[in-house]
Amino acid sequence: MIVNIMQLAEIKPDSVSFDDVAALASEDMEAVNRLIRGSLESDVALVSQVSEYIVMSGGKRLRPLIVLLAARAFGYEGEQHVRAAAIIEFIHTATLLHDDVVDSSDRRRGQDSANTVFGNQASVLVGDFLYSRSFQMMVDIDDMHVMRILADATNTIAAGEVQQLMNVHDPDTSEDDYQQVIYRKTARLFEAGAQIAAILAGRGAQDETAMIEYGRHLGTAFQLVDDALDYEASADELGKNLGDDLAEGKPTLPLIYAMREGSETQRELIRNAILEGGLEQLDDIRDVIRATGALEYTAMRARAAADAAIATLAGLPENDYRQALISLAGFAIQRRS
């Protein structure tokens, strides 16, 4: 069933589900999933097993969905947006495989992480396989501009991983440092997907710039909410362990703000937790985060980013797909997982 997103726009934003938005691109997403399955085939059995486990294990396919919706919003009628969406998903999945090894994570999307099931070595190497497969698929698009964007985005993500590693166990990480990490690790891939949609549709520099800004702001909002949920959602909602960021000594925005606004005792509590990692003080730290208004501050920043994303869409053609992109910004700040 195709959902009329323009009608949904008249309903309160919190009543528009992600599934409602995704339904608009259901046929395109089915094509993406077919391409993904076909591209995962390998004569090395373990490659196929690990790839299938992580790529087909769930998740909302948000990043490829942005590519599909944005391309259709511009009236694109070809098929290369499907390939671009699959490439974006492969790059994202490769980062997840590597992230879980680096962070020693044992949960992902509500199930055991790939490194827990198959081991760290297999996860790293299959992540490499997905990166290389994505670059093979880029060649098939046969557009140097698109290839350059994806290559640059992949490099930026890798740099962001290293920067985040440098920030781990560093309680002096600033909000600016944190913003740089979430741009590189998260928002850059959102940005690339949206920009590529405009390029494939043959749009000019103004529309391309608008989609770059849309992706950057949407990715920022998404990651800010993700970091807040680590301290206020449940493990079942998150699909991973509550407090993972704290356990790893990651100074995310709720902690950075709570340290800035808290008392000397509260600052020292958080500082030591970041330095040492672990979850021994999780309940006390969640109390400090609530008391200092850190979650409200993070939510405010996320909403500002989502509003900025929506503002960039003003020049797009008026159609269901444009409204779906607007609804995605609402979903990014209302989600619980």
Residue, then its C-alpha position, 0 to 999 in steps of 0.5 A: m500500500i502506498v501511503n500519501i505523505m501529504q495527507l500525513a503532514e496534516i496529522k501531528p508529527d509524532s503520529v507519522s511513523f517511520d514505516d509510513v514514510a518508508a512505504l513511499a519508497s517500498e518498491d525502490m527499497e525492495a530493489v536495494n535489498r535484492l541488490i544487496r543480497g546479490s552483492l553479498e555473494s562470495d565463494v568464501a563462505l564466511v564472507s557471505q555468512v557474516s555479511e548476511y548476518i549484519v546487513m540483513s539483521g534489521g535496522k531501518r535502512l535510514r541512510p539508503l532511504i534518504v537517497l531513494l526519497a531525495a532522488r524521487a523528490f527531484g523527479y529522478e526516473g532512472e535506476q542508479h539511485v538504487r545502486a547508490a543507496a546500496i553502496i551507502e548501506f554497505i559503507h555504513t555496515a562496514t563501519l558498524l563491523h569495525d566499530d563493534v570490534v573497536d568498542s568491544s560491543d556485544r549487542r547490535r540491533g537487538q541481537d548479538s553483534a557479529n564480532t560476538v558470533f563470528g569473532n573479531q578477526a572475521s568482523v574486521l575482514v568482512g568489514d574490509f570486504l564490504y568496503s571493497r565491494s562498495f567501491q566496485m559498485m561505485v565503478d558501475i555508476d560510472d560518474m566521477h563526481v559520485m565516486r569522489i563524494l563516496a571516496d571522500a566520505t569513506n575517508t572522512i568516516a575513518a578519520g572520525e573513528v580515529q578522532q573518537l578513539m583519541n577522545v575516549h577517556d578524555p574528560d576534557t573533550s569539548e563540545d566542538d570536539y564532539q561535534q567534529v566527531i559526529y559530523r565525521k562519523t555519522a553526518r558525513l554519510f547522510e550528507a553524501g547520500a543526499q548529495i548524490a541523489a541531487i547529482l543523479a537527478g541532474r540538479g544544479a549547484q543550488d539543489e546539490t548544496a541544499m541536499i548537502e546541508y539537509g544530510r548534514h543537519l539530519g545526521t547531526a540530529f540523529q546522532l544527538v538523539d542516539d547519544a541521549l538515548d544511551y542515558e534515558a532509553s531501555a536496552d530493549e528499545l535501543g537494541k544495545n546495552l544501556g550506558d555503552d558510551l559511558a562503559e567505553g569512556k566516550p564523552t558524548l554531549p550529555l556528559i559534556y554538558a553535565m560536567r559544564e553545568g554541574s557542581e564540583t562534586q558532579r563534575e568529578l563524578i563524571r570526570n572519573a567515570i570517563l577516565e575509568g570507563g565502566l558502569e559502576q556509577l551509571d545510576d548516579i551519573r544518570d541522576v546528574i544528567r537529569a539534574t543538570g538538564a543535559l538531556e533537555y539541552t541535547a534534545m534542544r540541539a537535536r531539534a535545532a538541527a532537525d529544523a535546519a534540515i527541514a529549512t533546506l528543503a524549501g526549494l525542492p518541488e512540492n511532492d510526497y517525497r519532499q514531505a517524506l524527507i521533512s517527516l524523516a527529520g521529525f522521526a530523527i528526534q522522536r525515535r526511541s531506538 
